[in-house]
Amino acid sequence: MLDALPIPAAIIECTAGKLRISAHNCRFRDAVATSTAATLDGLSAQCLSGDGLIARYLADWFADADTAKTDLDMRDGSGVAARFYQLKLAPLPTHGNCRRALLSVVDRTAEVQAERSLRAEMLRDSLTGLPNRLAFTEVIEAAGREPGEGGGHAVLVVDMLRFSRINESMGGLAGDELLITFARRLISALRAGDSLARTGGNEFGIVVAVRSTDDALKAATRIQDAMNAPFRLSELEIKVDCAIGLALMQPGQDAEELFRNAQFAVKQAKASGRPEVYEPKEASLARRRFSIETELRRALERDQLSMSFQPLVDLKTGEVSGFEALARWHHPERGEISPTEFIPVAEESGLILHLGRWAMDKAATTLAGWDEETGQRLPFNVAVNLSAIQVARDDITAMVGGALRSSGLTGDRLTLELTESAIVQDPRRATRVFDALKGLDARVAMDDFGTGYSSLAYLQRLPIDVLKIDRSFVSGMMMDPDSVAIVRAVLSLAEALGMSTTAEGVESRELATTLAALGCVSGQGFFFARPLAMAEALPFWRSRLRTAGRRAY
């Protein structure tokens, strides 16, 4: 019966604690004969007793078959010639006080070798031959279990900058060649005991033994210096910059978390141009920005934002000449979230397009509502800010036109404020947007004038109606003669070009009086009013009408 089985098998009997083989098939005999391991040799009838691995396995099973394991993995030999077996026990009917079991031997050598080969492929980067991202995680985990030279380790992430330009200009083969060359040079820059892996398309990870943060920074600087020399591709020499971020390993820290920390530091390194160490405070701020992005998206979907209106006051008459519409966000749990915090998040995430359309519609609808409430066409307009991201990605003309149609306003009731950066990023597109807005009869203002990099030629070429003088110049006028000179020059320039002017950040009566004397048309700032809720704006306009004639600056 045993000879009919396709695998080595034997019947093991246990009588009064003594083990013996009562029967076996030819395959079992051949397996014992070719074995080099003492444990498998111990299956012979003369060697079943003793303290060997198989003897203990059999003894435990016969002592308590319900709790003992029924299989045993074993290795026969070493190196490439090693063979792997799995022993399994199955109970047979007992004869008197003799207990019996069927022992089968499964040769798992091919299976184990295939698993090892597959695992090696899974952990290796096919292009560079280095360990890949998965393997690097295991390297970090192993380093965490073993103290380094100085008792600690650091993870470095090296990112090749502008790598996509190589692929775009020279093709994928050149990009692959550069990656291989880059990897080889990284290897030459490592010390004994350092571990290198390719963790992404143009990203490499390194685990180094360090004594301190300074030691880790020295290692990063040494690696960056080694990569400074140009790389030769075909007949070209290419200078490749890299950004290096590093994170120090803490006891018990998760490998994935440590790697993410180093990746976060890479972003800081790209901005600073030097190796950067992960700072938990910076990461906390980044997580807050991400949280704000998620909650801002929900707030926009649920219409949970509000609009405030900051008055623009005519410096000669004291009357309100307009309002600047400003988005406000009162979070139900966090309270007021400053626009200086959520606007950059909106621009970075693309939510600024949704936010900008909401602001345009809200401002136009509110102004139309005031007209209806007073029964007249009010003698002021509302200014709405446009982000450079909106100018670059959105159809501004369609957005403004849609807001005008839905509210019933004419274009001259709206002023669109753009910063200099919106113009500098894409002058041609900005010119088209400006011309289209003028086609709708809307006014165009250049916000924060003097803080950007725009050429004076833009002022001559673009149909700009208003220059808004940045608060950084206005607030220093009472103490800094240079600020006065700059403001005077801007006012003269605007007058020569036929533009109106608005001063931002008017905080005192003296500033308002000085700006009026210099010829500035209007001003806005806390001296006149802080941003007002929608219900407060119209009463404020009325109050200025009653007192304008008695107001002096």
ZADREN-246413 format. One record per residue (C-alpha): residue in one letter; x, y, z. Coordinates in Angstrom, 1 decimal. Example, Ala and Ser with C-alpha at 12.3 -4.5 7.8 and 13.67 -1.06 7.14 Angstrom:
2
('A', (12.3, -4.5, 7.8))
('S', (13.7, -1.1, 7.1))
***
This chain:
553
('M', (0.0, 0.0, 0.0))
('L', (2.8, 2.4, 0.8))
('D', (4.5, 1.8, -2.5))
('A', (1.4, 3.1, -4.2))
('L', (2.0, 6.6, -2.7))
('P', (3.9, 9.0, -5.0))
('I', (5.9, 10.5, -2.1))
('P', (8.3, 8.9, 0.5))
('A', (6.2, 7.5, 3.4))
('A', (6.6, 5.3, 6.4))
('I', (4.6, 3.9, 9.3))
('I', (5.9, 4.9, 12.7))
('E', (4.9, 2.9, 15.8))
('C', (5.2, 4.0, 19.4))
('T', (5.1, 1.3, 22.1))
('A', (5.8, 2.3, 25.7))
('G', (7.6, 5.4, 24.5))
('K', (9.8, 3.5, 22.0))
('L', (9.6, 4.5, 18.4))
('R', (10.3, 2.3, 15.4))
('I', (9.6, 2.2, 11.7))
('S', (7.4, -0.8, 11.0))
('A', (7.1, -0.2, 7.2))
('H', (8.2, 2.2, 4.5))
('N', (8.1, 2.5, 0.7))
('C', (11.0, 2.5, -1.7))
('R', (10.8, 6.3, -2.1))
('F', (11.3, 6.7, 1.6))
('R', (14.3, 4.3, 1.5))
('D', (15.9, 6.3, -1.4))
('A', (15.3, 9.6, 0.5))
('V', (17.1, 8.3, 3.5))
('A', (19.9, 6.8, 1.4))
('T', (20.6, 10.1, -0.4))
('S', (20.3, 12.3, 2.6))
('T', (23.3, 14.2, 4.1))
('A', (21.5, 15.5, 7.1))
('A', (21.8, 13.6, 10.4))
('T', (18.1, 14.3, 11.1))
('L', (16.9, 12.5, 8.0))
('D', (19.4, 9.7, 8.6))
('G', (17.8, 9.4, 12.0))
('L', (14.7, 8.0, 10.3))
('S', (16.4, 4.7, 10.1))
('A', (15.1, 2.0, 12.5))
('Q', (18.2, 2.0, 14.6))
('C', (18.3, 5.9, 15.2))
('L', (14.7, 6.9, 16.1))
('S', (15.5, 7.2, 19.7))
('G', (17.6, 10.1, 21.0))
('D', (17.3, 13.9, 21.1))
('G', (17.4, 14.7, 17.4))
('L', (15.0, 17.1, 15.7))
('I', (12.8, 14.4, 14.1))
('A', (12.9, 12.2, 17.3))
('R', (11.6, 15.2, 19.4))
('Y', (8.9, 16.0, 16.7))
('L', (7.7, 12.4, 16.8))
('A', (7.8, 12.1, 20.5))
('D', (5.8, 15.3, 21.0))
('W', (3.2, 14.1, 18.6))
('F', (2.7, 10.7, 20.1))
('A', (2.6, 12.3, 23.6))
('D', (-0.3, 14.6, 22.7))
('A', (-1.5, 14.4, 19.1))
('D', (-4.2, 17.1, 19.7))
('T', (-1.8, 19.9, 20.6))
('A', (1.5, 18.9, 18.9))
('K', (2.2, 20.2, 15.4))
('T', (1.5, 17.8, 12.6))
('D', (4.2, 19.0, 10.2))
('L', (7.9, 19.8, 10.4))
('D', (10.0, 21.9, 7.9))
('M', (13.6, 20.8, 7.6))
('R', (16.6, 21.5, 5.5))
('D', (19.0, 18.9, 4.1))
('G', (22.5, 20.2, 3.3))
('S', (23.6, 23.8, 2.7))
('G', (24.4, 26.3, -0.1))
('V', (23.1, 25.7, -3.6))
('A', (22.9, 22.0, -3.1))
('A', (20.5, 22.3, -0.1))
('R', (17.2, 20.4, -0.3))
('F', (14.1, 21.3, 1.7))
('Y', (11.5, 18.8, 3.0))
('Q', (8.3, 18.9, 4.9))
('L', (7.4, 16.0, 7.2))
('K', (3.7, 15.4, 8.0))
('L', (2.1, 13.0, 10.5))
('A', (-1.4, 11.5, 10.1))
('P', (-2.9, 9.1, 12.8))
('L', (-3.5, 5.4, 12.0))
('P', (-5.6, 2.9, 13.9))
('T', (-3.9, 1.6, 17.1))
('H', (-3.1, -2.1, 17.7))
('G', (-3.5, -2.8, 21.4))
('N', (-1.1, -0.5, 23.3))
('C', (0.8, 0.3, 20.0))
('R', (0.0, 3.7, 18.6))
('R', (0.7, 4.3, 14.9))
('A', (1.0, 7.2, 12.5))
('L', (1.7, 7.7, 8.8))
('L', (4.8, 9.8, 8.2))
('S', (5.1, 11.3, 4.7))
('V', (8.1, 13.3, 3.4))
('V', (7.3, 16.1, 0.8))
('D', (10.3, 17.4, -1.2))
('R', (9.7, 21.2, -1.3))
('T', (13.1, 22.1, -2.8))
('A', (11.7, 23.4, -6.2))
('E', (9.0, 25.3, -4.4))
('V', (11.4, 27.0, -1.9))
('Q', (13.9, 27.8, -4.7))
('A', (11.1, 29.4, -6.8))
('E', (9.9, 31.4, -3.8))
('R', (13.4, 32.7, -3.2))
('S', (13.9, 33.5, -6.8))
('L', (10.6, 35.3, -7.0))
('R', (11.3, 37.2, -3.7))
('A', (14.7, 38.2, -5.1))
('E', (13.0, 39.6, -8.2))
('M', (10.4, 41.4, -6.1))
('L', (13.1, 43.1, -4.0))
('R', (15.4, 44.1, -6.8))
('D', (15.2, 47.1, -9.2))
('S', (15.6, 45.7, -12.7))
('L', (17.3, 48.7, -14.1))
('T', (20.0, 49.5, -11.6))
('G', (20.2, 46.1, -9.9))
('L', (19.8, 47.8, -6.5))
('P', (17.3, 46.8, -3.8))
('N', (13.9, 48.4, -4.5))
('R', (11.5, 50.3, -2.3))
('L', (10.1, 47.2, -0.6))
('A', (13.6, 45.9, 0.1))
('F', (14.6, 49.3, 1.5))
('T', (11.9, 49.0, 4.1))
('E', (13.3, 45.7, 5.2))
('V', (16.8, 47.3, 5.4))
('I', (15.4, 50.0, 7.6))
('E', (13.7, 47.5, 9.9))
('A', (16.9, 45.4, 10.1))
('A', (18.9, 48.6, 11.0))
('G', (16.4, 49.4, 13.7))
('R', (17.1, 46.0, 15.4))
('E', (20.9, 46.4, 15.3))
('P', (22.7, 49.4, 16.8))
('G', (24.9, 51.3, 14.4))
('E', (28.6, 52.3, 14.7))
('G', (27.6, 55.2, 17.0))
('G', (24.4, 53.6, 18.3))
('G', (22.0, 55.1, 15.7))
('H', (21.0, 55.2, 12.0))
('A', (19.7, 57.8, 9.6))
('V', (17.7, 57.4, 6.4))
('L', (18.7, 59.7, 3.5))
('V', (16.5, 60.2, 0.5))
('V', (18.3, 61.5, -2.6))
('D', (16.1, 63.0, -5.3))
('M', (17.4, 63.8, -8.8))
('L', (16.1, 67.2, -9.8))
('R', (14.7, 68.0, -13.3))
('F', (15.1, 64.4, -14.3))
('S', (12.0, 64.6, -16.5))
('R', (13.8, 67.1, -18.8))
('I', (16.4, 64.4, -19.7))
('N', (13.6, 62.0, -20.8))
('E', (11.8, 64.8, -22.7))
('S', (14.8, 66.1, -24.5))
('M', (16.9, 63.0, -25.0))
('G', (14.5, 60.1, -24.7))
('G', (13.9, 57.2, -22.2))
('L', (17.1, 55.4, -23.1))
('A', (19.3, 58.4, -22.1))
('G', (17.2, 58.7, -18.9))
('D', (17.9, 55.0, -18.1))
('E', (21.6, 55.5, -18.8))
('L', (21.7, 58.5, -16.4))
('L', (19.9, 56.6, -13.7))
('I', (22.4, 53.7, -13.9))
('T', (25.4, 56.1, -13.9))
('F', (23.9, 58.1, -11.0))
('A', (23.4, 54.9, -9.0))
('R', (27.0, 53.8, -9.6))
('R', (28.3, 57.2, -8.4))
('L', (26.1, 57.0, -5.3))
('I', (27.7, 53.6, -4.6))
('S', (31.2, 55.0, -4.8))
('A', (30.2, 57.8, -2.3))
('L', (29.0, 55.3, 0.4))
('R', (30.9, 54.1, 3.3))
('A', (31.3, 50.5, 4.4))
('G', (28.0, 49.4, 6.0))
('D', (25.8, 51.9, 4.2))
('S', (22.9, 50.5, 2.3))
('L', (21.6, 51.9, -1.0))
('A', (18.3, 51.3, -2.8))
('R', (16.3, 52.8, -5.7))
('T', (13.0, 53.8, -4.1))
('G', (11.3, 55.6, -6.9))
('G', (11.7, 56.7, -10.5))
('N', (14.5, 59.2, -9.8))
('E', (14.7, 58.7, -6.0))
('F', (17.2, 56.7, -4.0))
('G', (17.3, 55.8, -0.4))
('I', (20.3, 55.3, 1.9))
('V', (20.6, 53.9, 5.4))
('V', (23.8, 55.1, 7.2))
('A', (25.1, 54.6, 10.7))
('V', (25.5, 57.9, 12.5))
('R', (26.4, 59.2, 15.9))
('S', (24.5, 62.5, 15.7))
('T', (22.6, 64.9, 13.5))
('D', (25.8, 66.6, 12.5))
('D', (27.2, 63.2, 11.4))
('A', (24.2, 62.6, 9.3))
('L', (24.5, 66.0, 7.7))
('K', (28.1, 65.4, 6.9))
('A', (27.2, 62.1, 5.2))
('A', (24.5, 63.9, 3.1))
('T', (26.9, 66.7, 2.2))
('R', (29.6, 64.2, 1.2))
('I', (27.1, 62.5, -1.1))
('Q', (25.9, 65.7, -2.6))
('D', (29.4, 66.8, -3.3))
('A', (30.1, 63.5, -5.1))
('M', (27.2, 64.1, -7.4))
('N', (28.2, 67.6, -8.4))
('A', (30.5, 66.6, -11.2))
('P', (28.8, 66.5, -14.6))
('F', (27.6, 63.2, -16.0))
('R', (28.6, 62.2, -19.5))
('L', (25.8, 60.9, -21.7))
('S', (26.9, 60.0, -25.3))
('E', (28.7, 63.2, -26.3))
('L', (27.0, 65.5, -23.8))
('E', (28.0, 66.5, -20.3))
('I', (25.0, 67.0, -18.0))
('K', (25.0, 68.6, -14.6))
('V', (22.5, 66.9, -12.4))
('D', (21.5, 68.6, -9.1))
('C', (20.0, 66.5, -6.3))
('A', (18.1, 67.3, -3.1))
('I', (18.8, 65.3, 0.0))
('G', (16.5, 64.9, 3.0))
('L', (17.3, 62.9, 6.0))
('A', (15.5, 61.6, 9.1))
('L', (17.1, 60.2, 12.3))
('M', (15.9, 56.8, 13.4))
('Q', (14.1, 56.8, 16.8))
('P', (13.8, 53.6, 19.0))
('G', (10.8, 51.5, 17.9))
('Q', (10.0, 53.8, 15.0))
('D', (8.1, 52.4, 12.1))
('A', (10.2, 51.9, 8.9))
('E', (7.5, 53.5, 6.6))
('E', (7.1, 56.5, 8.9))
('L', (10.9, 57.0, 9.0))
('F', (11.1, 56.9, 5.2))
('R', (8.2, 59.3, 4.8))
('N', (9.9, 61.7, 7.2))
('A', (13.0, 61.7, 5.0))
('Q', (10.9, 62.2, 1.9))
('F', (9.3, 65.2, 3.6))
('A', (12.7, 66.6, 4.3))
('V', (13.5, 66.3, 0.6))
('K', (10.8, 68.9, -0.1))
('Q', (12.5, 71.3, 2.3))
('A', (15.8, 70.5, 0.6))
('K', (14.5, 71.4, -2.8))
('A', (13.5, 74.8, -1.5))
('S', (16.7, 75.5, 0.4))
('G', (19.2, 74.0, -2.0))
('R', (21.0, 72.1, 0.8))
('P', (20.5, 68.8, 2.7))
('E', (17.7, 69.2, 5.3))
('V', (16.9, 67.2, 8.5))
('Y', (13.3, 66.3, 9.1))
('E', (11.6, 68.6, 11.7))
('P', (8.4, 67.3, 13.3))
('K', (7.1, 70.9, 13.6))
('E', (7.3, 71.4, 9.8))
('A', (5.6, 68.1, 9.3))
('S', (2.8, 69.0, 11.7))
('L', (2.2, 72.2, 9.7))
('A', (2.1, 70.2, 6.5))
('R', (-0.4, 67.9, 8.0))
('R', (-2.5, 70.9, 9.1))
('R', (-2.4, 72.2, 5.5))
('F', (-3.5, 68.9, 4.2))
('S', (-6.3, 68.8, 6.8))
('I', (-7.3, 72.3, 5.8))
('E', (-7.4, 71.3, 2.2))
('T', (-9.8, 68.4, 2.9))
('E', (-12.1, 70.6, 5.1))
('L', (-12.0, 73.5, 2.8))
('R', (-13.3, 71.3, 0.0))
('R', (-16.2, 70.2, 2.3))
('A', (-16.9, 73.8, 3.3))
('L', (-17.1, 74.9, -0.3))
('E', (-19.4, 72.0, -1.1))
('R', (-21.7, 72.9, 1.8))
('D', (-21.5, 76.7, 1.3))
('Q', (-20.0, 77.2, 4.7))
('L', (-17.8, 80.2, 3.8))
('S', (-18.9, 83.8, 4.2))
('M', (-18.0, 87.1, 2.6))
('S', (-16.7, 90.3, 4.3))
('F', (-16.4, 93.7, 2.7))
('Q', (-13.7, 96.2, 3.5))
('P', (-14.6, 99.8, 2.5))
('L', (-12.5, 101.8, 0.0))
('V', (-12.9, 105.5, 1.0))
('D', (-12.5, 108.5, -1.2))
('L', (-9.7, 110.5, 0.5))
('K', (-11.1, 113.9, -0.6))
('T', (-14.7, 113.5, 0.3))
('G', (-14.6, 110.7, 2.9))
('E', (-17.4, 108.8, 1.1))
('V', (-17.3, 105.1, 0.4))
('S', (-16.2, 104.6, -3.2))
('G', (-16.4, 100.8, -3.1))
('F', (-15.9, 97.6, -1.1))
('E', (-13.3, 94.9, -1.5))
('A', (-14.9, 91.4, -1.2))
('L', (-12.9, 89.1, 1.1))
('A', (-13.6, 85.4, 1.7))
('R', (-13.9, 84.4, 5.4))
('W', (-14.1, 80.9, 6.9))
('H', (-15.4, 80.3, 10.4))
('H', (-14.7, 76.6, 11.1))
('P', (-17.2, 75.0, 13.5))
('E', (-14.4, 73.5, 15.6))
('R', (-11.3, 75.5, 14.8))
('G', (-12.9, 78.9, 14.8))
('E', (-11.7, 81.6, 12.4))
('I', (-9.2, 80.4, 9.9))
('S', (-7.2, 83.2, 8.4))
('P', (-7.2, 83.7, 4.6))
('T', (-3.4, 83.9, 4.8))
('E', (-3.6, 80.2, 5.7))
('F', (-6.4, 78.8, 3.6))
('I', (-5.9, 80.8, 0.4))
('P', (-2.4, 79.4, -0.2))
('V', (-3.8, 75.9, 0.4))
('A', (-6.6, 76.6, -2.1))
('E', (-4.0, 77.7, -4.7))
('E', (-1.8, 74.7, -4.1))
('S', (-4.6, 72.2, -4.3))
('G', (-6.5, 73.8, -7.2))
('L', (-9.5, 74.6, -5.0))
('I', (-8.9, 78.3, -5.8))
('L', (-10.9, 77.8, -9.0))
('H', (-14.0, 76.7, -7.0))
('L', (-13.3, 79.4, -4.3))
('G', (-12.8, 82.1, -7.0))
('R', (-16.1, 81.3, -8.7))
('W', (-17.9, 81.3, -5.4))
('A', (-16.4, 84.7, -4.5))
('M', (-17.3, 86.2, -7.8))
('D', (-20.9, 85.0, -7.7))
('K', (-21.3, 86.0, -4.0))
('A', (-19.9, 89.5, -4.5))
('A', (-22.1, 90.2, -7.5))
('T', (-25.2, 88.8, -5.9))
('T', (-24.6, 90.8, -2.7))
('L', (-24.2, 94.1, -4.7))
('A', (-27.3, 93.4, -6.6))
('G', (-29.1, 92.7, -3.4))
('W', (-28.0, 96.0, -2.0))
('D', (-29.3, 97.8, -5.1))
('E', (-32.7, 96.1, -4.6))
('E', (-32.8, 96.9, -0.9))
('T', (-32.1, 100.6, -1.4))
('G', (-34.2, 100.8, -4.6))
('Q', (-31.4, 102.5, -6.5))
('R', (-28.2, 101.8, -8.4))
('L', (-25.7, 102.4, -5.7))
('P', (-22.8, 104.7, -6.5))
('F', (-20.0, 102.3, -5.7))
('N', (-18.6, 99.0, -7.0))
('V', (-17.2, 95.8, -5.5))
('A', (-13.7, 94.6, -6.0))
('V', (-13.0, 90.8, -6.2))
('N', (-9.5, 89.3, -6.1))
('L', (-8.2, 87.0, -8.8))
('S', (-5.5, 84.5, -8.1))
('A', (-2.6, 83.9, -10.6))
('I', (-3.8, 80.2, -10.6))
('Q', (-7.2, 81.3, -11.7))
('V', (-5.8, 83.5, -14.5))
('A', (-3.7, 80.5, -15.7))
('R', (-6.3, 77.8, -15.5))
('D', (-9.8, 79.2, -15.5))
('D', (-11.9, 80.9, -18.1))
('I', (-12.1, 84.3, -16.3))
('T', (-14.2, 85.9, -19.0))
('A', (-16.9, 83.2, -18.7))
('M', (-16.8, 83.3, -14.9))
('V', (-17.2, 87.1, -14.7))
('G', (-19.8, 87.1, -17.5))
('G', (-21.8, 84.4, -15.8))
('A', (-21.8, 86.3, -12.5))
('L', (-23.0, 89.5, -14.2))
('R', (-25.8, 87.7, -16.1))
('S', (-27.0, 85.9, -13.0))
('S', (-27.0, 89.0, -10.8))
('G', (-28.2, 91.5, -13.5))
('L', (-25.3, 93.8, -12.9))
('T', (-23.3, 95.7, -15.5))
('G', (-19.6, 95.2, -15.8))
('D', (-18.7, 98.6, -14.5))
('R', (-20.0, 97.6, -11.1))
('L', (-17.1, 95.1, -10.7))
('T', (-13.4, 95.7, -10.2))
('L', (-11.1, 92.7, -10.7))
('E', (-7.8, 92.8, -8.7))
('L', (-4.8, 90.9, -9.9))
('T', (-1.3, 90.8, -8.4))
('E', (1.8, 91.5, -10.4))
('S', (2.7, 87.7, -10.1))
('A', (-0.4, 86.9, -12.2))
('I', (1.0, 89.1, -15.0))
('V', (4.6, 88.0, -14.8))
('Q', (3.8, 84.3, -14.9))
('D', (2.2, 84.5, -18.3))
('P', (2.1, 88.0, -19.8))
('R', (0.3, 87.0, -23.0))
('R', (-2.5, 85.2, -21.2))
('A', (-2.8, 88.1, -18.7))
('T', (-3.1, 90.5, -21.6))
('R', (-5.9, 88.4, -23.2))
('V', (-7.7, 88.3, -19.8))
('F', (-7.4, 92.0, -19.3))
('D', (-8.7, 92.8, -22.7))
('A', (-11.6, 90.4, -22.3))
('L', (-12.5, 92.0, -18.9))
('K', (-12.5, 95.4, -20.4))
('G', (-14.8, 94.1, -23.1))
('L', (-17.2, 93.4, -20.3))
('D', (-16.8, 97.0, -19.0))
('A', (-15.2, 95.7, -15.8))
('R', (-12.5, 97.7, -14.1))
('V', (-9.0, 96.1, -13.6))
('A', (-6.7, 96.9, -10.6))
('M', (-3.1, 95.8, -10.1))
('D', (-2.9, 94.8, -6.4))
('D', (0.1, 95.1, -4.2))
('F', (1.9, 97.3, -6.7))
('G', (5.6, 97.6, -6.1))
('T', (6.2, 94.2, -4.5))
('G', (6.5, 92.1, -7.7))
('Y', (8.7, 92.0, -10.7))
('S', (6.6, 93.5, -13.4))
('S', (8.1, 95.8, -16.0))
('L', (6.8, 99.3, -16.4))
('A', (6.0, 98.3, -19.9))
('Y', (3.1, 96.3, -18.6))
('L', (1.6, 99.4, -17.1))
('Q', (1.8, 101.1, -20.5))
('R', (0.6, 98.1, -22.5))
('L', (-2.2, 96.7, -20.3))
('P', (-5.6, 98.3, -19.7))
('I', (-5.2, 98.8, -16.0))
('D', (-7.5, 101.2, -14.3))
('V', (-6.3, 101.2, -10.7))
('L', (-2.9, 100.9, -9.0))
('K', (-3.1, 99.7, -5.4))
('I', (-0.1, 100.8, -3.4))
('D', (1.1, 98.0, -1.1))
('R', (0.7, 98.4, 2.6))
('S', (4.5, 97.8, 3.1))
('F', (5.1, 101.3, 1.6))
('V', (2.1, 103.0, 3.1))
('S', (2.6, 101.9, 6.7))
('G', (6.2, 103.2, 6.8))
('M', (5.5, 106.7, 5.4))
('M', (5.4, 108.4, 8.8))
('M', (8.9, 107.2, 9.7))
('D', (10.7, 106.4, 6.5))
('P', (11.4, 109.2, 3.9))
('D', (12.2, 106.5, 1.3))
('S', (8.6, 105.1, 1.6))
('V', (7.2, 108.6, 1.0))
('A', (9.4, 108.9, -2.0))
('I', (8.2, 105.6, -3.4))
('V', (4.5, 106.4, -2.8))
('R', (5.0, 109.8, -4.4))
('A', (6.6, 108.2, -7.4))
('V', (3.8, 105.6, -7.8))
('L', (1.2, 108.4, -7.6))
('S', (3.0, 110.4, -10.2))
('L', (3.3, 107.4, -12.5))
('A', (-0.4, 106.6, -12.1))
('E', (-1.4, 110.1, -12.9))
('A', (0.8, 110.2, -16.0))
('L', (-0.8, 107.0, -17.2))
('G', (-4.3, 108.1, -16.4))
('M', (-4.8, 105.5, -13.6))
('S', (-6.6, 105.9, -10.3))
('T', (-4.8, 104.9, -7.1))
('T', (-5.7, 103.2, -3.8))
('A', (-3.5, 103.0, -0.8))
('E', (-3.7, 99.9, 1.3))
('G', (-3.0, 99.7, 5.1))
('V', (-4.2, 103.2, 6.1))
('E', (-4.0, 102.9, 9.9))
('S', (-4.1, 106.5, 11.1))
('R', (-5.5, 109.9, 10.4))
('E', (-2.0, 111.2, 9.7))
('L', (-1.6, 108.6, 6.9))
('A', (-4.9, 109.4, 5.4))
('T', (-4.2, 113.2, 5.4))
('T', (-0.7, 112.7, 3.9))
('L', (-2.0, 110.4, 1.2))
('A', (-4.7, 112.8, 0.3))
('A', (-2.2, 115.7, 0.1))
('L', (0.0, 113.7, -2.2))
('G', (-3.0, 113.1, -4.6))
('C', (-3.9, 109.5, -3.7))
('V', (-7.5, 108.9, -4.8))
('S', (-8.8, 106.4, -2.2))
('G', (-7.6, 104.4, 0.8))
('Q', (-8.5, 101.3, 2.8))
('G', (-7.4, 100.2, 6.2))
('F', (-8.3, 99.9, 9.8))
('F', (-8.5, 103.6, 10.2))
('F', (-11.6, 103.6, 8.2))
('A', (-13.0, 100.1, 9.0))
('R', (-12.0, 96.5, 9.4))
('P', (-13.6, 94.1, 6.9))
('L', (-17.4, 94.2, 7.6))
('A', (-20.0, 91.5, 7.6))
('M', (-22.4, 91.6, 4.7))
('A', (-25.2, 93.0, 7.0))
('E', (-22.9, 95.8, 8.3))
('A', (-21.5, 97.1, 4.9))
('L', (-24.5, 99.0, 3.7))
('P', (-25.2, 100.8, 7.0))
('F', (-21.5, 101.8, 7.0))
('W', (-21.9, 103.3, 3.5))
('R', (-24.9, 105.3, 4.7))
('S', (-23.0, 106.5, 7.8))
('R', (-20.2, 107.9, 5.6))
('L', (-22.8, 109.7, 3.5))
('R', (-24.1, 111.6, 6.5))
('T', (-20.7, 112.6, 7.9))
('A', (-18.6, 112.9, 4.7))
('G', (-19.0, 116.7, 4.5))
('R', (-17.7, 117.2, 8.1))
('R', (-14.8, 114.8, 7.9))
('A', (-11.3, 116.1, 7.8))
('Y', (-8.0, 114.3, 7.2))
***
